[in-house]
Amino acid sequence: MSQYIDGHLKQFVPQAKSYIKDSSHFLQFIDQMAQQISIEHFFLVTADVVALYTNVPQLAAVTLVESYLSKLDITDRKSSMLKEMISMVINNNYFNFENSIYLQTQGVAMGATVAPTIACLYMTQFEELFVYTSLLFHQVICWKRFVDDVFFVWGGSIEDLHKFINDINLKDPNITFTYQYNQHQISFLDIMISKYNNQISTSLYKKPSDRNSLLQYGSFHPRALRNGIPVGQFLRLRRICSNDEDFNKQAMELYDKFKDRGYPGKVIRRAWKRAKNCHRPWLMLPSNRQQKEPDTVCVMPFTGSSNAIKHIILKYWPILQSHPSLSQRPKFAFSRGPNLGEKLKYKHSDTSIVQRSPHQPCGKCIVCNHVINAAHLIIPFSRGRKFYLNTDTSCDSKGVIYYIRCPCHKVYIGQTTRKIKTRIIEHMSSIRTKRITAPLVSHWLSEAHSLSDLQYTVLIHVKHFQGDLSRLLIQKEQRFIYNWRTLYPDGLNSEIEWLLV
């Protein structure tokens, strides 16, 4: 859903006057700016918005996105659908921390696809309302922004710079800039911008915490990929370094880094020579990707047999080519298999449950997939006390006290003299048809839980009872509801009608 909305919104991001796409785009801007600055004394300034993603107000974000959606040439029905979707995406972000589920009530989720777009649009609105209209903005020679990182050149005094930043920091309580300034040198993204004799130059910026994280040459990756990494890194260096002397110095350091990671000297020197012979202005040009017929690509996981499979396909390609959809000779791409880090990483699990539930699904009905596979449960509001399950029941068991849990970890306690699967199906039907008979259903609908989120198990199974089974089950149900505090709003049960024991 987030990706779908982002596909409609991201076209508005480059329309901002301050827009910077990436480092290459910024270098193009710096080259143009260096030729246009006519004054001798100016300051290089970088500013950063403090915690932009978590400070964007959710209501303001929804309103802002709706205003941009109204500019799209789409039907009213689709516009209404997109507005409803963005409200769901922004206002319903949950995360799990230490077996507790939390709802994000402020800001946009950083992991959401649409989050960077919303952050950029919010900053664009802020700039138009408060930055460009500032009484001191006439002293800003240029102003460029990459999401929440800003670079600008200040032509006024230091005192006026402080006033300018303090002024815009007072405009919106959610936006606060921290900033740095220097008359000679400053870093922005991965670029160091320097001023010497009123000439602007650029070089590679490396953070103090930078370490050699280049891919080991002996790692299990296609050779073409490993040999291509030095080419890409040296070309990047050639693009960033505007001074040949600085390029050679940085290239020597990069050479040593590749040698430390096991790359053959021949591979490194070939990449270095290629970058050195490139005309830097050509590397600065924006890529011009022309529309062409899509290539036929054969994608396969990279294994020890990948090259052999590739050669077999090419060897018998004349036979495969007889098929109309395979007329074009294919290109080959290899996907990476899981690495050791992914195989050995910590697997998050719900510590409130253990495998091997005493309640076993029959494997034949629709409620089987909803069984909690656990040997014990954590009693709600009990500071971790456990309730051990020992029922030996199945979907066809009758005369049970059962437990339903939602994704928010709220609990419903129920009882039935009929088969447990029949009662669970009734609950699912009430949710599906929106028939509100208890807080369980209203909660499910208000929180937009899906039917697949419903989980249940059996707490007690009453067998071989000769008296009033229904009365006994109601009494036991009442005890669980009271002791486990499952009455609404702490839980999902409605009021208790007490029966004497």
C-alpha positions in Angstrom: 0.0 0.0 0.0 2.8 2.4 0.9 4.6 1.6 -2.4 1.4 2.2 -4.3 0.9 5.6 -2.8 4.6 6.5 -3.2 4.3 5.8 -6.9 1.7 8.6 -7.2 3.5 11.1 -4.9 7.2 10.9 -5.8 6.8 12.8 -9.0 6.3 16.0 -6.9 9.6 15.7 -5.0 11.9 16.9 -7.9 9.7 20.0 -8.3 11.1 21.6 -5.2 13.5 24.5 -5.9 16.0 23.1 -3.4 15.9 19.5 -4.8 19.1 17.4 -4.8 18.7 13.9 -6.2 22.1 12.4 -5.1 25.8 13.2 -4.9 26.3 13.3 -8.7 23.5 15.8 -8.9 25.0 17.9 -6.2 28.4 17.9 -7.9 26.8 19.3 -11.1 25.3 22.0 -9.0 28.6 22.8 -7.3 30.3 23.2 -10.7 27.7 25.6 -11.9 27.7 27.5 -8.6 31.5 28.0 -8.6 31.2 29.8 -11.9 28.4 32.1 -10.8 29.5 33.3 -7.3 30.8 36.9 -7.8 31.4 38.0 -4.2 34.7 37.3 -2.4 33.6 36.7 1.2 31.0 34.1 1.9 30.5 31.1 4.3 29.8 27.5 3.4 27.0 26.2 5.6 25.3 22.8 6.2 22.2 22.3 8.2 20.4 19.2 9.4 16.7 18.8 10.5 16.6 17.1 13.9 14.7 13.8 13.7 12.6 14.8 10.7 10.8 11.5 10.2 9.6 11.2 13.8 8.7 14.9 14.1 6.4 15.2 11.0 2.8 15.5 12.5 0.6 12.7 11.3 -2.5 14.9 10.8 -0.4 17.5 8.9 1.2 14.8 6.8 -2.2 13.4 5.8 -3.5 16.8 4.9 -0.4 17.6 2.9 -0.5 14.4 0.9 -4.2 15.0 0.2 -3.4 18.4 -1.2 -0.8 16.8 -3.6 -3.2 14.0 -4.6 -5.8 16.6 -5.6 -3.3 17.8 -8.3 -3.3 14.4 -10.0 -5.3 13.8 -13.1 -7.3 10.9 -11.6 -10.9 10.1 -11.0 -12.6 11.2 -7.8 -13.1 7.6 -6.8 -9.4 6.8 -7.1 -8.5 10.1 -5.3 -10.8 9.2 -2.4 -9.3 5.7 -2.2 -5.7 7.1 -2.2 -6.6 9.5 0.6 -8.1 6.7 2.7 -5.0 4.6 2.1 -2.5 7.3 3.1 -4.5 7.8 6.4 -4.2 4.1 7.1 -0.4 4.0 6.2 0.5 7.0 8.4 -1.8 6.3 11.4 -1.4 2.5 11.7 2.3 1.8 12.2 3.0 -0.9 14.8 6.2 -2.2 16.1 7.2 -5.0 18.4 9.6 -4.4 21.3 10.4 -6.9 24.0 7.2 -8.9 23.2 5.0 -5.8 23.5 3.3 -4.2 20.5 3.3 -0.4 20.2 1.4 2.0 18.0 3.4 4.9 16.6 1.4 8.1 17.4 3.9 10.7 16.2 5.8 11.0 12.9 6.0 8.7 9.9 7.6 5.2 10.1 11.1 5.4 8.7 10.8 1.9 7.2 7.7 2.8 5.1 8.4 3.2 1.3 6.4 6.5 1.2 8.1 8.0 4.3 11.0 9.8 2.5 8.6 11.2 0.0 6.3 12.6 2.7 9.4 14.0 4.6 10.6 15.7 1.4 7.1 17.2 0.6 6.8 18.4 4.2 10.2 20.2 3.9 9.2 21.7 0.6 6.1 23.2 2.2 8.2 24.5 5.1 10.7 26.1 2.7 8.0 27.8 0.7 6.2 29.1 3.8 9.1 30.1 6.0 12.6 29.9 4.4 12.2 31.7 1.1 10.0 34.4 2.8 12.5 35.1 5.6 13.6 38.8 5.7 17.2 37.5 5.8 17.0 35.1 2.9 18.4 37.7 0.4 21.8 36.9 2.0 21.5 33.2 1.0 23.4 32.9 -2.3 22.1 29.3 -2.9 20.0 26.8 -0.9 19.9 23.1 -1.7 18.5 20.1 0.2 18.7 16.3 0.1 15.7 15.2 2.2 16.7 16.6 5.6 20.3 17.7 4.9 20.7 21.3 3.6 23.7 23.0 2.0 23.7 26.7 1.4 26.1 29.6 0.8 25.8 32.6 3.1 26.9 36.0 1.9 26.1 38.0 5.1 27.7 38.3 8.5 27.9 35.5 11.1 25.5 37.4 13.4 22.9 37.5 10.6 23.4 33.8 9.9 22.6 33.0 13.6 19.5 35.3 13.4 18.4 33.6 10.1 18.6 30.0 11.6 17.0 31.1 14.9 14.2 32.7 13.0 13.2 29.7 10.9 13.6 27.5 14.0 10.7 29.4 15.6 8.3 28.9 12.7 7.3 25.3 13.1 7.7 23.4 16.5 8.3 20.2 14.6 11.3 21.5 12.6 14.6 22.4 14.2 17.8 23.0 12.3 21.3 22.3 13.7 24.0 23.8 11.5 27.7 24.2 10.9 29.6 26.9 9.0 33.1 27.5 7.7 34.7 30.0 5.5 37.1 27.5 3.9 35.9 23.9 4.0 32.7 21.9 4.9 31.3 18.4 4.2 27.9 17.5 2.7 26.8 13.9 1.9 30.0 12.1 0.9 31.6 15.3 -0.5 34.1 17.8 1.0 33.6 21.3 -0.4 36.6 23.6 -0.2 37.2 27.2 -1.0 40.7 28.5 -1.8 41.5 31.8 -3.5 37.7 32.1 -4.2 37.8 28.9 -6.1 35.5 26.0 -5.2 36.8 22.4 -5.3 35.4 19.1 -4.2 37.0 16.0 -2.7 35.9 12.7 -1.1 34.7 13.1 2.5 35.2 10.1 4.8 33.7 10.0 8.3 36.0 9.6 11.2 34.3 6.2 11.9 34.9 5.1 8.3 36.3 1.6 8.0 37.3 -0.7 5.2 33.9 -2.4 4.4 34.7 -3.3 0.7 33.6 -6.8 -0.3 36.3 -9.5 0.2 37.6 -10.7 -3.1 37.4 -14.3 -1.9 33.7 -14.1 -1.2 31.3 -16.3 -3.1 30.1 -13.8 -5.7 30.3 -13.8 -9.5 33.8 -12.8 -10.8 32.3 -10.1 -13.0 30.7 -8.5 -9.9 33.9 -8.6 -7.9 36.0 -7.2 -10.7 33.4 -4.5 -11.3 33.6 -3.1 -7.8 37.0 -1.4 -8.2 35.8 0.2 -11.5 32.8 1.7 -9.8 34.7 3.0 -6.8 37.5 4.6 -8.8 35.0 6.2 -11.2 33.1 7.6 -8.2 36.4 9.0 -6.9 37.2 10.6 -10.3 33.8 12.2 -10.4 34.0 13.6 -6.8 37.6 14.9 -6.9 37.8 18.1 -9.0 41.6 18.3 -8.5 43.9 15.7 -10.2 46.5 15.8 -7.4 43.8 15.1 -4.8 42.4 12.3 -7.0 45.8 10.6 -7.2 46.3 10.8 -3.4 42.8 9.4 -2.7 43.3 6.7 -5.4 46.4 5.5 -3.7 44.5 5.1 -0.4 41.7 3.3 -2.3 44.3 1.0 -3.9 45.6 0.0 -0.4 42.0 -0.7 0.8 41.4 -3.1 -2.1 44.7 -4.8 -1.6 43.8 -5.4 2.1 40.6 -7.1 0.9 42.4 -9.5 -1.3 41.9 -7.9 -4.8 44.6 -8.7 -7.4 46.8 -5.8 -8.2 46.1 -6.2 -11.9 42.3 -5.8 -11.3 42.9 -2.6 -9.2 45.4 -1.0 -11.6 43.1 -1.6 -14.6 40.2 0.1 -12.8 42.5 3.0 -11.6 43.8 3.6 -15.1 40.3 3.5 -16.6 39.1 6.2 -14.2 42.2 8.3 -14.6 41.8 8.4 -18.4 38.1 9.4 -18.1 37.2 13.0 -18.9 35.7 14.2 -15.6 33.1 16.5 -17.2 31.7 13.5 -19.1 31.3 11.6 -15.8 29.3 14.6 -14.4 26.7 14.5 -17.2 23.3 13.1 -16.1 22.6 9.7 -17.5 20.5 9.7 -20.6 18.6 6.4 -20.5 16.7 5.9 -23.8 13.7 3.7 -24.1 14.5 0.5 -25.8 13.1 -3.0 -26.1 13.4 -4.8 -22.8 16.2 -7.4 -22.6 15.6 -11.1 -22.1 17.1 -11.8 -18.7 17.8 -15.1 -17.2 17.9 -14.7 -13.4 19.2 -17.6 -11.2 20.7 -17.9 -7.7 24.5 -17.9 -7.8 25.8 -21.3 -7.0 28.9 -23.4 -7.9 26.9 -24.7 -11.0 25.7 -21.3 -12.2 28.3 -20.9 -14.9 27.8 -24.5 -16.2 24.1 -23.8 -16.4 24.7 -20.6 -18.3 27.0 -22.4 -20.9 24.4 -25.1 -21.4 21.7 -22.6 -22.1 23.9 -20.7 -24.6 25.0 -23.9 -26.2 21.4 -25.0 -27.0 20.0 -21.5 -27.5 19.5 -22.1 -31.3 16.9 -24.7 -30.2 15.2 -22.5 -27.6 15.2 -19.7 -30.1 12.5 -21.4 -32.1 10.0 -20.3 -29.5 8.5 -16.8 -30.4 9.2 -15.3 -26.9 12.8 -16.4 -26.9 14.1 -14.8 -30.1 16.5 -12.5 -28.3 19.8 -13.9 -26.9 19.5 -13.6 -23.1 21.5 -11.7 -20.5 22.4 -13.5 -17.3 21.9 -12.1 -13.8 22.7 -13.9 -10.6 20.8 -13.4 -7.3 22.6 -13.7 -4.0 21.9 -16.6 -1.8 21.6 -16.2 2.0 24.9 -15.4 3.7 26.1 -16.5 7.1 25.0 -13.3 8.8 21.4 -14.0 7.7 21.6 -17.7 8.6 23.0 -17.1 12.0 21.1 -13.9 13.0 18.9 -13.9 16.1 15.4 -15.1 15.4 12.8 -13.0 17.3 10.2 -15.2 18.9 7.3 -14.7 21.3 8.7 -15.8 24.7 5.2 -16.2 26.0 4.7 -19.4 24.1 6.6 -22.6 23.6 6.1 -25.2 20.9 4.1 -28.4 21.2 0.6 -27.2 22.2 -1.6 -29.7 24.2 -4.5 -28.5 21.9 -3.8 -30.2 18.6 -5.5 -29.1 15.4 -7.4 -31.8 13.4 -5.8 -30.7 10.1 -9.2 -30.8 8.3 -11.0 -27.6 9.2 -10.5 -23.8 8.7 -9.7 -23.0 12.3 -6.6 -25.3 12.4 -4.4 -22.4 11.2 -5.5 -20.3 14.1 -4.3 -22.6 16.9 -1.7 -21.1 19.2 1.2 -23.5 19.2 2.1 -23.2 22.9 2.6 -25.3 26.0 2.0 -22.3 28.3 0.6 -18.7 28.2 1.6 -15.6 30.0 -1.3 -14.5 32.2 -2.4 -10.9 31.4 -1.4 -8.2 34.0 0.4 -10.8 36.1 4.1 -9.7 35.7 5.0 -12.8 33.8 3.2 -15.6 35.6 2.6 -18.6 33.4 -0.5 -20.7 32.8 0.5 -24.2 31.7 -1.8 -25.9 29.2 -2.7 -29.6 29.7 -5.9 -30.2 27.9 -5.2 -32.9 25.2 -8.0 -31.5 23.0 -8.7 -31.1 19.3 -10.9 -29.0 17.1 -13.8 -31.4 17.8 -13.6 -31.3 21.6 -16.7 -30.1 23.5 -17.2 -28.6 27.0 -14.2 -26.2 27.0 -13.0 -22.8 28.2 -11.1 -21.2 25.4 -8.8 -18.2 24.9 -8.6 -15.9 21.9 -5.8 -13.4 21.4 -5.5 -10.5 19.0 -2.3 -8.9 17.6 -2.5 -6.2 20.3 -2.3 -9.1 22.8 -5.7 -8.3 24.2 -7.5 -11.5 25.4 -11.1 -12.9 25.2 -12.2 -15.8 27.4 -15.2 -17.9 26.3 -16.9 -21.2 26.9 -18.9 -23.6 24.9 -20.6 -27.0 25.3 -20.4 -27.5 21.5 -17.4 -28.3 19.4 -14.7 -25.7 19.9 -14.3 -25.3 16.1 -18.0 -24.4 15.8 -17.6 -21.6 18.3 -14.4 -20.2 16.7 -16.1 -20.2 13.3 -19.0 -18.2 14.8 -16.5 -15.6 16.1 -14.9 -15.4 12.7 -18.3 -15.0 11.0 -19.2 -12.2 13.3 -16.0 -10.3 12.4 -16.5 -11.0 8.7 -20.1 -9.8 8.6 -19.4 -7.0 11.1 -22.0 -8.2 13.5 -21.0 -6.5 16.7 -22.1 -8.9 19.5 -19.2 -8.2 21.9 -16.1 -6.0 22.3 -14.1 -8.7 20.6 -15.8 -7.9 17.2 -15.8 -4.1 17.6 -12.1 -4.1 18.6 -11.2 -6.3 15.6 -13.0 -3.9 13.2 -11.7 -0.7 14.8 -8.1 -1.9 14.8 -8.4 -3.3 11.2 -7.2 -6.7 12.2 -7.6 -9.4 9.7 -9.2 -12.8 10.2 -5.8 -14.4 9.9 -4.7 -12.6 13.0 -7.2 -14.5 15.3 -5.4 -17.0 17.4 -7.0 -19.3 20.0 -6.3 -22.3 22.3 -8.2 -24.3 25.0 -7.6 -23.5 28.6 -9.7 -26.2 30.3 -11.5 -29.3 29.0 -14.3 -30.6 31.3 -14.8 -34.3 30.7 -17.3 -36.9 32.1 -19.3 -34.3 34.1 -22.8 -35.6 35.1 -24.4 -32.3 36.3 -25.2 -29.0 34.6 -22.2 -28.7 32.2 -23.3 -25.3 30.9 -23.5 -23.8 34.4 -20.2 -25.2 35.4 -18.5 -23.8 32.3 -20.0 -20.3 32.9 -18.7 -20.3 36.5 -15.2 -21.3 35.4 -15.3 -18.7 32.5 -16.3 -16.0 35.1 -13.3 -16.8 37.2 -10.9 -16.6 34.3 -12.4 -13.3 33.1 -12.1 -11.8 36.6 -8.6 -13.2 37.5 -7.1 -12.4 34.1 -8.8 -9.0 33.8 -10.2 -9.5 30.3 -13.2 -7.2 30.7 -13.3 -4.4 28.2 -11.2 -2.1 27.9 -8.4 -4.2 29.5 -9.6 -7.2 27.5 -12.2 -8.2 25.0 -15.0 -9.5 27.2 -18.2 -7.7 28.0 -19.7 -7.5 31.5 -20.0 -10.6 33.7 -23.4 -11.8 34.9 -22.3 -13.5 38.1 -23.6 -17.0 38.9 -23.2 -18.4 42.4 -20.8 -21.3 42.6 
